[in-house]
Amino acid sequence: MSNPNPVRRTDEDVDAFLAASPRAALLIAVDAALVAGMPGVSRTLWRGVFWGGTEQAIVGYGDISQPRPRGEAVDWFLIGLAEQARHVSLYVNAVADGAYLAHRYADRLGKVKVGAAAVTFRTLEDVDLAVVTEMAREAAALS
């Protein structure tokens, strides 16, 4: 069964979206770190039903075409920033040496959890923004 509300780019103002968040200070700080590492890369708000069937909004940085195991490649973002109910997520879709880039930086990012391509944290104090910038810079160079 196909998704009736697939994830799509929007033309919504990213800065207004970030400022309206309950965690605005955290999201704006992480956004600034990503922009510093990826100067000139596009920032786009994506909305739709994501994995797990939940309606979400993610700020995407950079544009990539991501191959899928079954079916055609999809347009996606290189790095995504999303607010969840209990944490903030960074989705790092860059791959180096056959592994997601987030794993290379996991031990330096701070008090975070790293999944396959996701980095999650709760507060600004939990994440090292200088390392986020460094990771974003490498992700942009790899794309």
Backbone as CSV, one residue per row, in Angstrom:
resi,resn,N_x,N_y,N_z,CA_x,CA_y,CA_z,C_x,C_y,C_z
1,MET,0.841,-1.172,0.000,0.000,0.000,0.000,0.892,1.244,0.000
2,SER,0.629,2.174,-0.872,1.471,3.368,-0.941,1.030,4.399,0.081
3,ASN,1.943,5.276,0.404,1.710,6.329,1.386,0.871,7.439,0.742
4,PRO,-0.331,7.736,1.267,-1.168,8.779,0.668,-0.655,10.195,0.951
5,ASN,0.220,10.356,1.929,0.774,11.664,2.286,2.294,11.586,2.344
6,PRO,2.928,11.350,1.187,4.385,11.184,1.210,5.091,12.468,1.622
7,VAL,6.317,12.291,2.025,7.143,13.421,2.433,7.453,14.274,1.211
8,ARG,7.260,15.569,1.375,7.488,16.509,0.270,8.208,17.751,0.768
9,ARG,8.986,18.334,-0.129,9.551,19.654,0.135,8.406,20.653,0.219
10,THR,8.579,21.648,1.073,7.605,22.736,1.123,8.338,24.033,0.797
11,ASP,7.576,25.104,0.649,8.199,26.414,0.457,8.058,27.257,1.723
12,GLU,7.789,26.585,2.849,7.642,27.292,4.127,8.966,27.904,4.554
13,ASP,8.890,28.995,5.293,10.060,29.705,5.800,10.703,28.887,6.925
14,VAL,11.930,28.425,6.709,12.632,27.588,7.685,12.882,28.358,8.978
15,ASP,13.310,29.615,8.873,13.596,30.396,10.080,12.346,30.585,10.932
16,ALA,11.205,30.840,10.307,9.945,30.998,11.044,9.550,29.679,11.703
17,PHE,9.738,28.577,10.995,9.436,27.259,11.550,10.278,26.993,12.796
18,LEU,11.583,27.245,12.707,12.465,27.003,13.847,12.098,27.902,15.023
19,ALA,11.819,29.166,14.758,11.493,30.128,15.814,10.187,29.793,16.526
20,ALA,9.276,29.113,15.846,7.973,28.774,16.431,8.017,27.505,17.284
21,SER,9.131,26.817,17.302,9.243,25.562,18.035,9.330,25.793,19.544
22,PRO,8.777,24.867,20.342,8.970,24.940,21.792,10.449,24.859,22.191
23,ARG,11.262,24.246,21.345,12.712,24.151,21.588,13.473,25.054,20.622
24,ALA,12.954,26.242,20.392,13.523,27.140,19.391,15.004,27.399,19.613
25,ALA,15.419,27.684,20.835,16.831,28.003,21.083,17.737,26.844,20.677
26,LEU,17.337,25.632,21.007,18.116,24.446,20.655,18.157,24.266,19.137
27,LEU,17.009,24.314,18.487,16.963,24.097,17.044,17.719,25.181,16.283
28,ILE,17.590,26.423,16.704,18.283,27.526,16.030,19.794,27.381,16.189
29,ALA,20.247,26.945,17.345,21.687,26.749,17.563,22.225,25.611,16.698
30,VAL,21.495,24.504,16.608,21.937,23.383,15.778,21.887,23.783,14.303
31,ASP,20.844,24.506,13.912,20.727,25.006,12.546,21.954,25.856,12.189
32,ALA,22.347,26.757,13.081,23.505,27.622,12.831,24.779,26.792,12.662
33,ALA,24.928,25.735,13.462,26.101,24.868,13.348,26.107,24.139,11.999
34,LEU,24.950,23.687,11.556,24.861,22.999,10.268,25.146,23.956,9.118
35,VAL,24.570,25.148,9.169,24.793,26.143,8.119,26.271,26.544,8.067
36,ALA,26.907,26.660,9.224,28.332,26.999,9.258,29.177,25.926,8.569
37,GLY,28.777,24.671,8.709,29.512,23.576,8.087,29.167,23.351,6.632
38,MET,28.027,23.907,6.204,27.555,23.683,4.838,27.156,25.010,4.191
39,PRO,28.051,25.983,4.144,27.653,27.284,3.607,27.159,27.171,2.166
40,GLY,26.062,27.854,1.897,25.509,27.857,0.549,24.628,26.669,0.220
41,VAL,24.521,25.692,1.127,23.684,24.523,0.874,22.229,24.893,1.149
42,SER,21.328,24.331,0.370,19.903,24.649,0.534,19.378,24.191,1.897
43,ARG,18.404,24.949,2.421,17.664,24.583,3.646,16.201,24.568,3.247
44,THR,15.561,23.419,3.438,14.183,23.243,3.012,13.406,22.516,4.091
45,LEU,12.170,22.959,4.331,11.302,22.247,5.264,10.557,21.163,4.500
46,TRP,10.687,19.936,4.984,10.008,18.770,4.416,8.875,18.404,5.372
47,ARG,7.721,18.048,4.839,6.585,17.594,5.657,5.943,16.369,5.025
48,GLY,5.374,15.538,5.880,4.646,14.377,5.399,4.695,13.255,6.410
49,VAL,4.241,12.102,5.970,4.241,10.921,6.826,5.565,10.203,6.614
50,PHE,6.343,10.145,7.686,7.664,9.542,7.636,7.586,8.095,8.082
51,TRP,8.771,7.465,8.169,8.877,6.088,8.637,8.126,5.956,9.958
52,GLY,7.554,4.834,10.188,6.780,4.638,11.409,5.377,5.192,11.317
53,GLY,5.053,5.854,10.198,3.698,6.338,9.981,3.347,7.639,10.676
54,THR,4.347,8.386,11.157,4.053,9.621,11.868,4.191,10.841,10.962
55,GLU,3.310,11.802,11.161,3.376,13.084,10.464,4.502,13.891,11.091
56,GLN,5.443,14.352,10.271,6.588,15.079,10.799,6.983,16.227,9.889
57,ALA,7.819,17.080,10.452,8.462,18.154,9.707,9.953,18.069,9.991
58,ILE,10.748,18.125,8.939,12.191,18.034,9.065,12.818,19.124,8.207
59,VAL,13.762,19.846,8.790,14.528,20.807,8.006,15.636,20.014,7.321
60,GLY,15.630,20.051,6.000,16.642,19.342,5.228,17.713,20.281,4.737
61,TYR,18.952,19.832,4.827,20.119,20.604,4.385,20.762,19.847,3.241
62,GLY,20.849,20.478,2.082,21.435,19.829,0.920,20.432,18.923,0.239
63,ASP,20.647,18.689,-1.023,19.773,17.847,-1.833,20.571,16.661,-2.346
64,ILE,20.016,15.470,-2.162,20.665,14.264,-2.676,19.615,13.383,-3.333
65,SER,20.074,12.462,-4.132,19.230,11.412,-4.664,19.688,10.147,-3.959
66,GLN,18.801,9.585,-3.132,19.186,8.443,-2.307,18.673,7.152,-2.928
67,PRO,19.599,6.223,-3.223,19.169,4.942,-3.785,18.324,4.165,-2.775
68,ARG,17.364,3.426,-3.272,16.501,2.595,-2.431,16.758,1.131,-2.774
69,PRO,16.665,0.242,-1.778,16.903,-1.188,-2.055,15.933,-1.749,-3.094
70,ARG,14.682,-1.275,-3.044,13.669,-1.705,-4.007,13.030,-0.446,-4.576
71,GLY,13.060,-0.330,-5.868,12.446,0.832,-6.496,13.457,1.896,-6.861
72,GLU,12.913,3.011,-7.330,13.744,4.103,-7.806,14.348,4.902,-6.661
73,ALA,15.421,5.603,-6.952,16.027,6.510,-5.979,15.035,7.629,-5.665
74,VAL,15.163,8.203,-4.482,14.268,9.288,-4.075,15.069,10.548,-3.795
75,ASP,14.449,11.698,-4.067,15.050,12.967,-3.687,14.938,13.095,-2.191
76,TRP,16.016,13.537,-1.558,16.052,13.575,-0.101,17.012,14.667,0.331
77,PHE,17.289,14.749,1.606,18.233,15.732,2.137,19.492,15.030,2.613
78,LEU,20.595,15.764,2.599,21.864,15.211,3.069,21.862,15.075,4.587
79,ILE,21.416,16.142,5.273,21.255,16.118,6.729,19.876,16.693,7.037
80,GLY,19.178,16.079,7.986,17.878,16.572,8.405,17.868,16.871,9.897
81,LEU,17.130,17.898,10.281,16.988,18.310,11.679,15.509,18.267,12.031
82,ALA,15.165,17.488,13.066,13.763,17.336,13.433,13.576,17.352,14.940
83,GLU,12.473,17.944,15.354,12.090,17.933,16.765,11.115,16.784,16.978
84,GLN,11.435,15.934,17.942,10.562,14.833,18.315,9.911,15.159,19.658
85,ALA,9.068,14.283,20.148,8.380,14.540,21.415,9.350,14.728,22.578
86,ARG,10.393,13.916,22.633,11.301,13.943,23.788,12.749,14.291,23.455
87,HIS,13.039,14.496,22.187,14.417,14.775,21.796,14.457,15.474,20.439
88,VAL,15.670,15.798,20.027,15.923,16.355,18.695,16.720,15.311,17.925
89,SER,16.427,15.183,16.649,17.125,14.215,15.808,17.860,14.915,14.677
90,LEU,19.047,14.417,14.397,19.778,14.765,13.187,19.853,13.497,12.347
91,TYR,19.381,13.576,11.123,19.459,12.449,10.206,20.601,12.745,9.240
92,VAL,21.667,11.977,9.343,22.875,12.229,8.567,22.962,11.152,7.486
93,ASN,22.589,11.514,6.272,22.513,10.550,5.184,23.799,10.420,4.384
94,ALA,24.869,11.054,4.829,26.158,10.942,4.162,26.838,9.639,4.576
95,VAL,27.503,9.026,3.613,28.187,7.750,3.833,29.658,7.916,3.471
96,ALA,30.529,7.410,4.347,31.969,7.386,4.081,32.478,5.979,4.375
97,ASP,33.237,5.428,3.458,33.793,4.083,3.626,32.711,3.058,3.963
98,GLY,31.550,3.179,3.324,30.482,2.206,3.474,29.651,2.316,4.739
99,ALA,29.877,3.343,5.555,29.129,3.497,6.811,28.598,4.927,6.919
100,TYR,27.473,5.082,7.595,26.924,6.418,7.823,27.918,7.263,8.610
101,LEU,28.060,8.507,8.202,29.027,9.429,8.775,28.816,9.655,10.274
102,ALA,27.569,9.585,10.722,27.281,9.812,12.146,28.111,8.891,13.046
103,HIS,28.394,7.691,12.583,29.165,6.748,13.407,30.607,7.205,13.603
104,ARG,31.175,7.867,12.595,32.546,8.353,12.713,32.660,9.434,13.794
105,TYR,31.581,10.183,14.000,31.597,11.297,14.951,30.917,10.967,16.286
106,ALA,30.359,9.792,16.413,29.537,9.433,17.575,30.209,9.716,18.908
107,ASP,31.465,9.340,19.049,32.136,9.495,20.349,32.539,10.938,20.646
108,ARG,32.436,11.834,19.668,32.820,13.232,19.868,31.622,14.180,19.931
109,LEU,30.441,13.705,19.587,29.273,14.585,19.507,28.697,14.973,20.860
110,GLY,29.051,14.260,21.903,28.543,14.586,23.230,27.650,13.491,23.772
111,LYS,26.699,13.900,24.582,25.768,12.963,25.215,24.610,12.705,24.247
112,VAL,24.907,11.891,23.226,23.951,11.611,22.161,23.774,10.108,22.010
113,LYS,22.713,9.729,21.311,22.520,8.341,20.900,22.644,8.329,19.385
114,VAL,23.332,7.333,18.865,23.520,7.227,17.426,22.931,5.910,16.952
115,GLY,21.998,6.016,15.995,21.426,4.849,15.337,22.112,4.670,13.992
116,ALA,21.428,4.027,13.063,22.027,3.795,11.747,22.468,5.103,11.102
117,ALA,21.549,6.054,10.968,21.878,7.347,10.360,21.362,8.502,11.211
118,ALA,20.904,8.214,12.410,20.297,9.248,13.255,21.131,9.510,14.502
119,VAL,21.199,10.782,14.849,21.835,11.223,16.088,20.740,11.913,16.895
120,THR,20.515,11.469,18.130,19.477,12.092,18.952,20.069,12.628,20.244
121,PHE,19.467,13.734,20.716,19.899,14.369,21.957,18.746,15.198,22.494
122,ARG,18.823,15.545,23.779,17.718,16.239,24.437,17.928,17.735,24.629
123,THR,19.159,18.139,24.927,19.400,19.539,25.263,20.618,20.069,24.502
124,LEU,20.765,21.378,24.498,21.910,22.016,23.862,23.210,21.602,24.544
125,GLU,23.154,21.400,25.849,24.339,20.984,26.596,24.773,19.555,26.248
126,ASP,23.867,18.775,25.675,24.172,17.383,25.350,24.969,17.212,24.054
127,VAL,25.014,18.241,23.215,25.628,18.090,21.897,26.746,19.117,21.709
128,ASP,27.840,18.675,21.104,28.978,19.550,20.821,28.764,20.161,19.432
129,LEU,28.383,21.433,19.396,28.049,22.085,18.136,29.254,22.232,17.205
130,ALA,30.449,22.362,17.763,31.638,22.432,16.908,31.813,21.124,16.130
131,VAL,31.509,20.010,16.754,31.618,18.710,16.089,30.482,18.550,15.073
132,VAL,29.293,19.079,15.389,28.190,19.068,14.418,28.623,19.813,13.154
133,THR,29.258,20.968,13.331,29.737,21.746,12.185,30.771,20.965,11.384
134,GLU,31.698,20.322,12.074,32.726,19.519,11.408,32.097,18.369,10.623
135,MET,31.121,17.682,11.228,30.443,16.574,10.567,29.682,17.073,9.340
136,ALA,29.009,18.213,9.461,28.273,18.790,8.335,29.220,19.157,7.195
137,ARG,30.376,19.699,7.543,31.377,20.071,6.528,31.815,18.826,5.748
138,GLU,32.078,17.737,6.480,32.496,16.501,5.787,31.353,15.939,4.966
139,ALA,30.128,15.974,5.488,28.969,15.474,4.736,28.818,16.231,3.410
140,ALA,28.968,17.553,3.465,28.845,18.362,2.245,29.953,18.007,1.259
141,ALA,31.155,17.763,1.763,32.276,17.421,0.884,32.081,16.049,0.233
142,LEU,31.394,15.154,0.919,31.164,13.810,0.392,30.043,13.753,-0.652
143,SER,29.162,14.756,-0.611,27.987,14.688,-1.498,28.296,15.073,-2.925
